[in-house]
Amino acid sequence: MENNNFQESGIPRRRALGRGLEELFNNEVLDYSAVEKKIVNETPKEEIVNISLDELRSNPYQPRKVFDAEALQELSDSIKEHGVFQPIIVKKSIKGYEIIAGERRVKASRMAGLTEIPAIIRDFNDQEMMEIALLENLQRENLNAIEEANAYKKLQETLAVTQEELAKRLGKSRSHITNMIGILSLPQNIQDEISKNNVSMGHARVLSKLSDESQQQELLNKILKDGISVRELESLTQAPTVEKVHQQKRKEVNNEYSYLQEELSEKLGTKVVIKKNKIEISFVNDSDLNRLLEYMNIEVDK
């Protein structure tokens, strides 16, 4: 694969990920694993080089701000024993290299005492670097809710698509994308509590539907001090004095499990249907299925 394979030859960027990266996707769903696998598989072994860890710096578009220390330690222990399983992808910069994909591997390698890491050098432009970083983190890492919401918002703006179109491309439910982006309208102090996992996504979703900030702050205190549940919070917001962002009544769903169904959809980031004593969880591809299995801590022997 030629190094200029990702350039656009003057063609305007209009559709998702531009022509260069779009060609790496063979279907409508944006699958980061497919992109990375294609790059690695099409790169001759002689083009995979060892780069000093001191020459690497983070992707400026990296959405993750906090890295789980325990998970990094586990990866570091694995690297100590087996080495780096897959090369990272980098871009040459004025001084050293910028990490396009694989920042956790870089951090874990440093922890493992390595001085070099295998890498593939590619000439992505800034927009493509951002898109790849967002996709990698959305589909591979457990971002906190605010990081995830910001990633969706940036992708939607960059790709110039509707929330429904973005949901389809990412294999998510429309409601998940809408609710995640909606929490970015909350005051900064509430967003901070969400980032710290002191406020759940379920609580955040309810708070984001209120238009009065003083009411949001009052209910935040009840969440933090009294530990009220999402159901209790929703009951409090039904009071006539509580102003909603949208005043229209939600359609009643004749399903005794509708509340749990909505909560599971939010947790898993995909469509969940509960009916006839069965739980149906939708997934769009192998990568999405693996994400769900990892979330549920289910290990499958291959």
Secondary structure, DSSP 4 states (H G I P E B T S, - for coil): --GGGG--TT----STTHHHHHTT-SSSS--HHHHHHHHHHTS-GGGEEEEEGGGEE--TT-------HHHHHHHHHHHHHH--SS-EEEEE-SSSEEEEE-HHHHHHHHHTT-SEEEEEE----HHHHHHHHHHHHHHHS---HHHHHHHHHHHHHHHT--HHHHHHHHT--HHHHHHHHHGGGS-HHHHHHHHTTSS-HHHHHHHHTB--HHHHHHHHHIIIII---HHHHHHHHTSTTSPBS--SPPPP---TTHHHHHHHHHHHTS-EEEETTEEEE--SSHHHHHHHHHHTT-----
